[in-house]
Amino acid sequence: MGRVYETRHVFMAIAIVILLISPILLLIIPSAVADTLYYSPNNWGVIVPGEGYVAYIIAFIFLLLASAILFFLDLKKNSIILSIIFVLASVVSFYLASSTYTVLSNESISYRTLFSKEKHTYNWDEIEKAFYYDRIPGDGFPKFEFIFIDGNSMKLTETGHVKELSGGIRSMANVEYIGVD
């Protein structure tokens, strides 16, 4: 006799798989998507800011909730509608996450923040001031801050990926070191 599974158990299995595999995918997907969408031969690197990772996390949570709702509330009309809403919210979150980036190239710095529709691009000579803030105890990573001639500013946290690019950043912009006493 074959095994009989309730349909809701399939959604439980999907929720468990999402829960287990999403931390691994969070290490791969954001960088792969950003590199694919914003690649250019002149780029040194494409960086996904922390807010982009938060949007990816929210997208995975929405996917998890979509399948968990179908498990806990069974396959009823209201639970299906709610699950579809969560899937759509996940798609929107993935879209917003993929549009958040910072690109460093030979000519310029380009970036887009999480909810911004406009892309900011500045040539290296349009940087009015550049600062490097050493790690403040209890504050995480060191940061670069760029203040552009139009008054806009951008902070770039020095993660491992940015640390690899920091030599190029320092050679293109006159970076002032600000230590912590």
C-alpha positions in Angstrom: 0.0 0.0 0.0 1.4 3.4 -0.9 1.9 6.2 1.5 -0.8 8.9 1.7 0.3 12.4 2.4 -2.0 15.3 3.1 -1.4 18.2 0.8 -0.7 20.4 3.7 2.3 18.3 4.6 3.9 19.1 1.3 3.7 22.8 2.2 5.2 21.9 5.6 8.1 20.3 3.8 8.5 23.3 1.5 8.6 25.6 4.6 11.3 23.4 6.2 13.4 23.4 3.0 13.1 27.2 2.7 14.1 27.6 6.4 17.1 25.3 6.0 18.4 26.5 2.6 17.7 30.3 2.8 20.8 31.0 5.0 23.0 29.3 2.4 21.2 31.1 -0.5 21.7 34.4 1.3 25.5 33.9 1.0 25.2 33.3 -2.8 22.2 35.0 -4.3 22.7 38.7 -3.5 26.2 38.9 -4.9 25.4 36.7 -7.9 22.3 38.8 -8.8 24.2 42.1 -8.4 27.2 40.8 -10.4 24.8 39.6 -13.2 22.7 42.8 -13.3 25.5 45.4 -12.9 28.5 43.8 -14.5 30.8 45.9 -16.7 34.4 45.2 -17.8 35.5 48.5 -16.1 34.1 47.6 -12.7 36.3 46.6 -9.9 33.5 45.3 -7.9 29.8 45.3 -7.4 28.8 45.5 -3.7 25.4 44.7 -2.1 24.9 47.0 0.8 23.6 45.7 4.2 20.1 47.1 3.4 20.0 44.9 0.3 20.7 41.8 2.4 17.9 42.8 4.8 15.5 43.0 1.9 16.6 39.5 0.8 16.0 38.2 4.3 12.5 39.7 4.3 11.8 38.1 0.9 12.8 34.7 2.2 10.6 35.2 5.3 7.7 36.0 3.1 8.3 32.8 1.2 8.5 30.8 4.4 5.3 32.4 5.7 3.5 31.7 2.4 4.1 27.9 2.7 3.7 27.8 6.5 0.3 29.4 6.3 -0.9 26.7 3.9 0.3 24.1 6.3 -1.1 25.6 9.5 -4.4 27.0 8.1 -5.0 24.1 5.7 -6.0 24.7 2.1 -8.9 27.0 2.5 -9.8 30.0 0.3 -8.6 32.6 2.8 -5.3 30.8 3.5 -4.6 30.5 -0.2 -5.3 34.2 -0.8 -3.1 35.1 2.2 -0.3 32.8 0.9 -0.5 34.4 -2.6 -0.2 37.8 -1.0 3.0 36.7 0.8 4.4 35.3 -2.4 3.8 38.6 -4.1 5.3 40.5 -1.2 8.3 38.2 -1.6 8.6 39.0 -5.3 8.5 42.7 -4.5 11.1 42.3 -1.8 13.4 40.4 -4.1 13.0 43.1 -6.7 13.8 45.9 -4.2 16.8 43.9 -3.0 18.2 43.4 -6.5 18.0 47.1 -7.3 20.2 48.0 -4.3 23.9 48.1 -5.2 27.2 50.0 -5.1 29.5 49.8 -8.1 33.1 50.9 -8.1 34.7 51.3 -11.5 37.8 53.0 -13.0 35.8 56.1 -13.8 33.1 56.4 -11.1 31.1 55.3 -8.1 27.5 54.3 -8.8 24.9 53.4 -6.2 21.2 53.0 -5.6 19.7 52.9 -2.2 16.8 50.5 -1.2 13.7 52.6 -2.0 15.3 55.0 -4.4 14.3 55.0 -8.1 17.3 57.1 -9.2 20.8 55.9 -9.8 23.5 58.1 -8.4 26.8 58.1 -10.4 29.7 60.3 -9.5 33.1 60.5 -11.1 36.1 60.1 -8.8 36.9 63.8 -9.2 33.4 64.8 -8.0 34.3 63.6 -4.5 34.7 66.6 -2.3 35.9 64.7 0.8 36.5 61.1 1.6 36.9 59.7 5.1 37.9 56.4 6.5 36.5 55.8 10.0 38.4 53.1 11.9 36.4 50.6 13.8 34.6 52.1 16.7 34.5 49.5 19.6 31.0 48.0 19.6 30.1 49.6 16.2 31.0 46.8 13.8 33.1 47.4 10.8 35.2 50.3 9.6 33.5 52.6 7.1 34.4 54.8 4.1 32.4 58.0 3.7 32.3 59.9 0.5 30.9 63.4 0.3 30.2 64.6 -3.2 30.3 68.1 -4.6 26.5 68.3 -4.8 26.2 67.6 -1.0 25.1 63.9 -1.3 27.1 61.4 0.8 27.5 57.7 0.7 28.9 55.3 3.4 30.5 52.1 2.5 31.1 49.6 5.2 34.4 47.8 4.9 33.4 44.2 4.8 35.7 41.5 3.4 34.8 42.3 -0.1 35.3 46.0 0.3 38.6 45.5 2.1 39.9 43.8 -1.1 38.9 46.9 -3.0 40.1 49.5 -0.5 43.5 49.9 -2.2 41.8 51.0 -5.3 39.5 53.3 -3.4 42.4 54.9 -1.6 44.3 55.5 -4.9 41.3 57.0 -6.7 40.1 59.3 -3.8 42.1 61.3 -1.3 40.9 59.4 1.8 41.4 61.0 5.2 42.0 58.5 8.0 40.0 59.1 11.2 41.2 56.9 14.0 39.5 56.1 17.2 41.1 57.1 20.5 
